[in-house]
Amino acid sequence: MRSIANWEEVPIFDSETAEADFWSENRPDLRLMEAAVAGGGESSESVTITLRMDPRMLARIKRLARSRYLNYQSMIKQWLSERMEQELRER
């Protein structure tokens, strides 16, 4: 069984059958699941920010998050965290 280390590896499914087939051969990495539940091990304090974005982009993000059974704000934070780690590793 293949382990999924990044949510971007999970495709958008055309049908429940395609999704069932995918998850029968793949599983989320434990660290990925812990990060989704615990906020990535970051401090429990958070700061509220305002971010302006195109309404169509936000709608697409929400649809994508919903297809992955995630809160869209949590998914955005996860993406930012993953990208930040990638950038830091590439230095």
TORPA-4810 file (N, C-alpha, C, O; in nm, 3 decimals):
<nodes>
NODE_1_0.085_-0.118_0.000_0.000_0.000_0.000_0.089_0.124_0.000_0.185_0.131_0.076_M
NODE_2_0.057_0.219_-0.082_0.135_0.342_-0.096_0.092_0.443_0.010_-0.027_0.457_0.039_R
NODE_3_0.189_0.512_0.067_0.162_0.612_0.170_0.162_0.752_0.106_0.253_0.787_0.032_S
NODE_4_0.059_0.830_0.135_0.044_0.966_0.084_0.107_1.061_0.185_0.064_1.067_0.300_I
NODE_5_0.210_1.136_0.143_0.281_1.226_0.234_0.236_1.371_0.219_0.275_1.457_0.299_A
NODE_6_0.153_1.400_0.119_0.114_1.538_0.091_-0.029_1.535_0.036_-0.061_1.451_-0.048_N
NODE_7_-0.116_1.625_0.083_-0.255_1.625_0.038_-0.267_1.650_-0.111_-0.366_1.612_-0.172_W
NODE_8_-0.167_1.714_-0.171_-0.173_1.741_-0.314_-0.161_1.613_-0.397_-0.191_1.614_-0.517_E
NODE_9_-0.119_1.504_-0.335_-0.112_1.376_-0.406_-0.249_1.311_-0.420_-0.265_1.215_-0.496_E
NODE_10_-0.348_1.362_-0.348_-0.483_1.307_-0.356_-0.556_1.378_-0.469_-0.574_1.499_-0.466_V
NODE_11_-0.598_1.302_-0.570_-0.664_1.366_-0.685_-0.807_1.408_-0.652_-0.862_1.370_-0.549_P
NODE_12_-0.865_1.486_-0.741_-1.008_1.516_-0.733_-1.077_1.403_-0.807_-1.046_1.377_-0.923_I
NODE_13_-1.170_1.338_-0.741_-1.232_1.218_-0.797_-1.355_1.250_-0.879_-1.432_1.340_-0.847_F
NODE_14_-1.373_1.173_-0.988_-1.490_1.189_-1.074_-1.610_1.114_-1.019_-1.725_1.147_-1.049_D
NODE_15_-1.583_1.012_-0.938_-1.692_0.929_-0.885_-1.650_0.866_-0.754_-1.532_0.864_-0.719_S
NODE_16_-1.749_0.815_-0.681_-1.720_0.746_-0.556_-1.640_0.618_-0.582_-1.558_0.578_-0.499_E
NODE_17_-1.664_0.555_-0.696_-1.590_0.434_-0.731_-1.441_0.465_-0.749_-1.356_0.390_-0.702_T
NODE_18_-1.412_0.575_-0.818_-1.272_0.616_-0.839_-1.207_0.647_-0.704_-1.091_0.612_-0.682_A
NODE_19_-1.282_0.711_-0.616_-1.227_0.743_-0.483_-1.202_0.615_-0.403_-1.098_0.602_-0.338_E
NODE_20_-1.296_0.523_-0.407_-1.280_0.396_-0.335_-1.160_0.319_-0.389_-1.084_0.260_-0.311_A
NODE_21_-1.143_0.318_-0.521_-1.027_0.250_-0.581_-0.897_0.313_-0.534_-0.801_0.243_-0.502_D
NODE_22_-0.894_0.446_-0.531_-0.773_0.516_-0.487_-0.738_0.480_-0.344_-0.624_0.445_-0.314_F
NODE_23_-0.837_0.489_-0.253_-0.809_0.465_-0.112_-0.787_0.317_-0.081_-0.734_0.284_0.025_W
NODE_24_-0.826_0.228_-0.171_-0.796_0.086_-0.150_-0.648_0.056_-0.174_-0.596_-0.045_-0.127_S
NODE_25_-0.579_0.146_-0.247_-0.438_0.127_-0.278_-0.346_0.228_-0.210_-0.224_0.215_-0.217_E
NODE_26_-0.403_0.329_-0.143_-0.325_0.435_-0.082_-0.375_0.462_0.059_-0.490_0.434_0.092_N
NODE_27_-0.287_0.518_0.143_-0.327_0.559_0.277_-0.251_0.685_0.314_-0.137_0.704_0.270_R
NODE_28_-0.312_0.772_0.394_-0.241_0.893_0.438_-0.128_0.857_0.533_-0.143_0.770_0.619_P
NODE_29_-0.015_0.924_0.519_0.096_0.906_0.611_0.051_0.952_0.749_-0.026_1.047_0.761_D
NODE_30_0.099_0.885_0.854_0.060_0.918_0.990_0.091_1.064_1.024_0.010_1.131_1.088_L
NODE_31_0.209_1.113_0.982_0.245_1.253_1.010_0.148_1.350_0.944_0.117_1.455_1.000_R
NODE_32_0.102_1.315_0.825_0.007_1.400_0.755_-0.125_1.407_0.831_-0.185_1.514_0.843_L
NODE_33_-0.170_1.294_0.880_-0.294_1.291_0.957_-0.279_1.367_1.088_-0.368_1.442_1.127_M
NODE_34_-0.165_1.349_1.156_-0.142_1.421_1.282_-0.138_1.571_1.258_-0.191_1.648_1.338_E
NODE_35_-0.077_1.613_1.149_-0.069_1.755_1.117_-0.208_1.812_1.089_-0.237_1.925_1.128_A
NODE_36_-0.293_1.734_1.024_-0.428_1.781_0.994_-0.512_1.794_1.121_-0.593_1.886_1.133_A
NODE_37_-0.492_1.702_1.214_-0.571_1.703_1.337_-0.514_1.802_1.439_-0.589_1.876_1.502_V
NODE_38_-0.382_1.801_1.455_-0.319_1.881_1.560_-0.267_2.015_1.510_-0.201_2.087_1.585_A
NODE_39_-0.294_2.050_1.388_-0.245_2.178_1.336_-0.097_2.176_1.307_-0.032_2.280_1.310_G
NODE_40_-0.043_2.059_1.279_0.098_2.048_1.240_0.196_2.064_1.354_0.314_2.090_1.330_G
NODE_41_0.150_2.050_1.478_0.242_2.060_1.590_0.283_2.202_1.622_0.369_2.223_1.708_G
NODE_42_0.224_2.298_1.555_0.254_2.439_1.581_0.191_2.479_1.713_0.113_2.404_1.771_E
NODE_43_0.226_2.595_1.759_0.168_2.649_1.881_0.017_2.656_1.867_-0.036_2.677_1.758_S
NODE_44_-0.053_2.637_1.978_-0.199_2.640_1.973_-0.251_2.783_1.958_-0.370_2.804_1.932_S
NODE_45_-0.164_2.881_1.975_-0.206_3.019_1.955_-0.216_3.045_1.805_-0.137_2.994_1.725_E
NODE_46_-0.312_3.126_1.769_-0.323_3.164_1.629_-0.359_3.311_1.620_-0.413_3.371_1.714_S
NODE_47_-0.328_3.368_1.506_-0.354_3.508_1.480_-0.451_3.516_1.363_-0.433_3.447_1.262_V
NODE_48_-0.550_3.598_1.376_-0.646_3.618_1.268_-0.589_3.719_1.169_-0.541_3.825_1.207_T
NODE_49_-0.595_3.683_1.040_-0.550_3.774_0.936_-0.662_3.793_0.835_-0.757_3.716_0.832_I
NODE_50_-0.650_3.893_0.754_-0.742_3.915_0.644_-0.665_3.895_0.515_-0.557_3.953_0.496_T
NODE_51_-0.718_3.814_0.428_-0.654_3.784_0.301_-0.757_3.802_0.191_-0.859_3.734_0.190_L
NODE_52_-0.731_3.892_0.101_-0.823_3.915_-0.010_-0.786_3.821_-0.124_-0.669_3.808_-0.160_R
NODE_53_-0.889_3.757_-0.182_-0.863_3.672_-0.297_-0.983_3.672_-0.389_-1.095_3.706_-0.350_M
NODE_54_-0.958_3.632_-0.510_-1.061_3.625_-0.611_-1.170_3.527_-0.565_-1.138_3.416_-0.522_D
NODE_55_-1.297_3.566_-0.573_-1.405_3.478_-0.526_-1.408_3.343_-0.598_-1.444_3.241_-0.538_P
NODE_56_-1.370_3.342_-0.726_-1.368_3.215_-0.800_-1.260_3.122_-0.747_-1.280_3.001_-0.738_R
NODE_57_-1.145_3.181_-0.711_-1.037_3.100_-0.654_-1.082_3.042_-0.520_-1.058_2.924_-0.493_M
NODE_58_-1.145_3.122_-0.437_-1.192_3.074_-0.308_-1.295_2.963_-0.325_-1.293_2.865_-0.251_L
NODE_59_-1.383_2.978_-0.421_-1.483_2.874_-0.447_-1.416_2.743_-0.488_-1.458_2.636_-0.444_A
NODE_60_-1.313_2.752_-0.570_-1.240_2.631_-0.613_-1.169_2.567_-0.495_-1.168_2.445_-0.481_R
NODE_61_-1.109_2.649_-0.409_-1.041_2.597_-0.291_-1.141_2.527_-0.199_-1.112_2.418_-0.147_I
NODE_62_-1.257_2.588_-0.180_-1.359_2.527_-0.094_-1.406_2.393_-0.150_-1.424_2.297_-0.075_K
NODE_63_-1.426_2.387_-0.283_-1.467_2.261_-0.346_-1.361_2.153_-0.327_-1.392_2.039_-0.294_R
NODE_64_-1.236_2.191_-0.348_-1.125_2.097_-0.333_-1.117_2.047_-0.189_-1.099_1.927_-0.165_L
NODE_65_-1.129_2.138_-0.094_-1.124_2.099_0.048_-1.239_2.005_0.081_-1.221_1.905_0.150_A
NODE_66_-1.358_2.038_0.033_-1.475_1.955_0.059_-1.455_1.814_0.003_-1.495_1.715_0.066_R
NODE_67_-1.394_1.805_-0.114_-1.372_1.673_-0.175_-1.273_1.590_-0.094_-1.269_1.468_-0.106_S
NODE_68_-1.192_1.658_-0.012_-1.095_1.589_0.073_-1.140_1.583_0.218_-1.063_1.545_0.307_R
NODE_69_-1.264_1.621_0.242_-1.324_1.621_0.376_-1.244_1.706_0.474_-1.223_1.667_0.588_Y
NODE_70_-1.200_1.822_0.427_-1.123_1.915_0.509_-1.193_2.050_0.516_-1.272_2.085_0.428_L
NODE_71_-1.163_2.124_0.621_-1.204_2.263_0.630_-1.112_2.341_0.537_-0.991_2.319_0.538_N
NODE_72_-1.167_2.431_0.456_-1.083_2.499_0.358_-0.973_2.583_0.423_-0.863_2.594_0.369_Y
NODE_73_-1.001_2.642_0.539_-0.899_2.722_0.607_-0.785_2.633_0.656_-0.668_2.671_0.647_Q
NODE_74_-0.820_2.517_0.707_-0.716_2.423_0.751_-0.632_2.375_0.634_-0.510_2.361_0.646_S
NODE_75_-0.697_2.352_0.520_-0.623_2.307_0.402_-0.527_2.416_0.354_-0.413_2.385_0.317_M
NODE_76_-0.571_2.541_0.355_-0.483_2.651_0.314_-0.364_2.660_0.409_-0.250_2.678_0.365_I
NODE_77_-0.389_2.647_0.540_-0.279_2.651_0.637_-0.182_2.535_0.614_-0.061_2.552_0.625_K
NODE_78_-0.236_2.418_0.582_-0.151_2.302_0.555_-0.065_2.328_0.431_0.054_2.298_0.432_Q
NODE_79_-0.125_2.382_0.326_-0.049_2.415_0.204_0.062_2.513_0.234_0.176_2.495_0.190_W
NODE_80_0.030_2.618_0.311_0.132_2.718_0.345_0.244_2.655_0.426_0.362_2.685_0.404_L
NODE_81_0.208_2.570_0.520_0.309_2.504_0.603_0.400_2.414_0.519_0.522_2.416_0.535_S
NODE_82_0.339_2.336_0.429_0.417_2.247_0.343_0.511_2.327_0.253_0.627_2.291_0.236_E
NODE_83_0.460_2.435_0.197_0.543_2.517_0.107_0.656_2.585_0.182_0.768_2.595_0.131_R
NODE_84_0.628_2.631_0.303_0.730_2.695_0.384_0.842_2.595_0.416_0.960_2.629_0.408_M
NODE_85_0.805_2.473_0.452_0.905_2.369_0.480_0.989_2.340_0.355_1.110_2.325_0.363_E
NODE_86_0.923_2.334_0.239_0.993_2.309_0.113_1.094_2.421_0.085_1.208_2.396_0.049_Q
NODE_87_1.048_2.544_0.102_1.136_2.659_0.077_1.256_2.657_0.172_1.368_2.684_0.131_E
NODE_88_1.233_2.624_0.297_1.341_2.621_0.395_1.442_2.508_0.364_1.562_2.524_0.384_L
NODE_89_1.390_2.395_0.316_1.480_2.283_0.280_1.567_2.318_0.159_1.681_2.271_0.150_R
NODE_90_1.515_2.400_0.067_1.586_2.433_-0.056_1.692_2.539_-0.036_1.770_2.565_-0.128_E
NODE_91_1.698_2.600_0.081_1.799_2.705_0.108_1.936_2.647_0.117_2.033_2.721_0.139_R
</nodes>
